[in-house]
Amino acid sequence: MKDSILIINEKDNVAVALKDFDAGQKASAGDMEPIRVLEPVPAAHKIALRDIEPGENIIKYGETVGKSTARIKKGAWVHAHNLEGGR
């Protein structure tokens, strides 16, 4: 299966979409188990790699880029509606 997301650092809890996703599509990188995308996600936006609790750090590049403002399920779009920027 061709890579459809980019995981920048092994510490990351989000990945970058390498294409536009529709709800229900599978996303994967390398030899990881594919995840089901829960909602439309535009290319270059973040997808949760695991469930993220409210107030939990969003990790991209191996660094904190913000905090979740709501519970984010694995496969969900991570953006301004559920993320407070920290940079």
C-alpha positions, 0 to 999 in steps of 0.5 A, spaced: 500 500 500 502 506 498 504 511 503 498 516 504 500 520 510 507 522 513 509 521 520 515 525 521 517 523 528 516 517 532 513 521 538 508 524 534 501 523 535 498 526 529 500 525 521 500 529 515 495 527 510 499 526 503 492 527 499 485 529 500 481 524 504 474 522 505 471 519 511 472 511 511 478 511 507 484 508 510 491 511 511 497 508 512 505 510 512 510 504 512 509 498 515 504 501 520 497 498 521 492 502 516 487 507 520 480 509 518 479 516 517 473 518 520 471 525 516 474 529 510 481 531 511 484 536 506 491 534 504 497 537 508 492 537 514 493 533 521 490 526 522 490 523 529 494 517 530 491 515 536 485 517 541 487 524 544 484 527 550 482 534 552 488 538 554 493 533 551 499 535 547 499 535 540 505 532 538 508 533 530 516 534 528 517 530 535 515 537 539 508 540 542 505 544 537 499 545 541 493 542 545 487 539 544 481 542 546 476 536 545 477 529 545 480 527 538 479 520 536 484 516 532 483 517 525 480 524 526 482 531 523 486 535 527 485 542 526 483 549 529 476 546 531 479 541 536 486 544 537 489 550 540 496 552 537 502 552 542 507 555 537 
